Amino acid sequence: MALISFAMVRAYAQDFSETAKIQYLIASVEALEGARFIRNGREYDTRAASNHLRLKLKTAGDKVRTAEDFINLCASKSSMTGELYFMRLADGTTVKSEVFFKDKLKKFAVDK
């Protein structure tokens, strides 16, 4: 039987925590009513946006270790064109998706 060190347990807990944060971020988009996700000049509903983000996360693989990695590598801009992503909220306000996700990440502990 293999011994599990405290460091290994701590690393696993950190990975789980970061995975929970990433899932929270994706779910926060999907739950938005009346919002649009803008990428490469086209608007998408929040269901399509969350599916796209899940696909990018899967494609990124081990490159994404933290919620910050997810925001920077998957949720801020197109990996093909380099164009920034935006969120258009129900009230018409448009924000960079990077800003949207960083704000959501700050609220993670409160919403959890």
C-alpha positions in Angstrom: 0.0 0.0 0.0 1.4 3.4 -1.0 1.8 6.0 1.6 0.1 9.3 1.0 2.1 12.3 2.3 0.5 15.5 3.7 1.9 17.4 0.7 0.1 15.0 -1.7 -3.2 15.5 0.2 -2.7 19.2 0.2 -2.0 19.2 -3.6 -5.1 17.1 -4.2 -7.2 19.5 -2.1 -5.8 22.4 -4.0 -6.6 20.8 -7.3 -10.2 20.0 -6.2 -10.7 23.6 -5.0 -9.4 25.0 -8.3 -11.7 22.6 -10.2 -14.6 23.7 -8.1 -13.8 27.4 -8.9 -13.6 26.7 -12.6 -16.9 24.8 -12.6 -18.4 27.7 -10.7 -17.2 30.2 -13.3 -18.6 28.2 -16.2 -21.9 27.7 -14.3 -22.1 31.5 -13.6 -22.2 32.1 -17.3 -24.8 29.4 -18.0 -27.0 30.8 -15.3 -27.1 34.3 -16.7 -30.5 35.2 -18.1 -30.6 37.5 -21.1 -26.9 37.7 -21.5 -24.8 37.1 -24.6 -21.3 35.8 -25.0 -19.4 37.6 -27.8 -16.5 35.9 -29.5 -14.9 36.6 -32.8 -17.6 39.2 -33.5 -20.5 36.9 -33.1 -23.0 36.7 -30.2 -23.9 33.4 -28.5 -26.4 32.5 -25.8 -25.0 31.4 -22.4 -25.6 27.7 -23.1 -23.4 27.9 -26.2 -20.9 30.0 -24.2 -20.6 27.4 -21.4 -20.2 24.6 -23.9 -17.5 26.5 -25.7 -15.7 27.1 -22.4 -15.9 23.5 -21.4 -14.4 22.5 -24.7 -11.6 25.0 -24.4 -10.9 23.7 -20.9 -10.8 20.1 -22.1 -8.5 21.1 -25.0 -6.2 23.0 -22.7 -5.7 19.9 -20.5 -2.8 20.2 -18.0 -2.1 23.8 -18.9 -5.0 24.8 -16.7 -4.2 24.2 -13.1 -6.0 27.1 -11.4 -9.1 29.2 -12.0 -6.7 32.1 -13.0 -5.2 29.8 -15.6 -8.7 29.0 -16.9 -9.5 32.7 -17.1 -6.3 33.6 -18.9 -6.1 30.6 -21.2 -9.7 29.7 -21.9 -12.2 32.5 -21.0 -10.5 35.8 -22.1 -9.8 35.5 -25.8 -9.8 33.4 -28.8 -6.9 31.1 -29.1 -7.3 31.1 -32.9 -7.7 34.8 -33.6 -6.5 36.5 -30.4 -9.7 38.5 -30.3 -11.0 39.3 -26.8 -14.2 37.8 -25.5 -17.0 39.9 -24.1 -20.1 39.4 -22.1 -23.2 41.5 -22.9 -25.4 41.5 -19.8 -29.2 41.6 -19.8 -29.1 45.4 -19.0 -27.0 46.0 -22.1 -23.7 46.5 -20.3 -20.8 45.0 -22.2 -17.7 43.9 -20.3 -14.5 42.0 -21.2 -15.1 38.4 -20.2 -11.7 38.5 -18.4 -13.2 41.2 -16.1 -16.5 39.3 -15.7 -14.7 36.1 -14.7 -12.2 37.8 -12.3 -15.1 39.5 -10.6 -17.0 36.2 -10.3 -13.9 34.5 -8.9 -13.7 37.1 -6.2 -17.3 36.3 -5.2 -16.7 32.5 -5.2 -16.2 32.1 -1.5 -19.3 34.3 -0.8 -21.5 32.4 -3.2 -20.3 29.1 -2.1 
